[in-house]
Amino acid sequence: MELGSLYLGSEDENGAPVTAAPYELVRLALPRRTYGLGHLNYIGEVLAATVKDKERIPGYRLVEQPPLLRHFRCKLEPVWD
């Protein structure tokens, strides 16, 4: 779950940011009775590889947003430089 500008920020009618979130966080929740230590180690390896190669990950632009619960129901598209 994203807890940052997508959840707490706002935009004007042209899509320009008006209010940014004071922080950018991502929550990763795992049910402990479903996944074992091997699964958690794999997730850690993937997250470490993602941080190591972060320049290859595109940014995303908000395309559509509902009036309520925008962070759950919005549509995003990748932004490639």
Summary of the structure (lengths in Angstrom):
residues: 81
radius of gyration: 15.7
end to end distance: 25.4
largest distance: 46.8
contacts: 147
relative contact order: 0.16
helix: 33%
strand: 25%
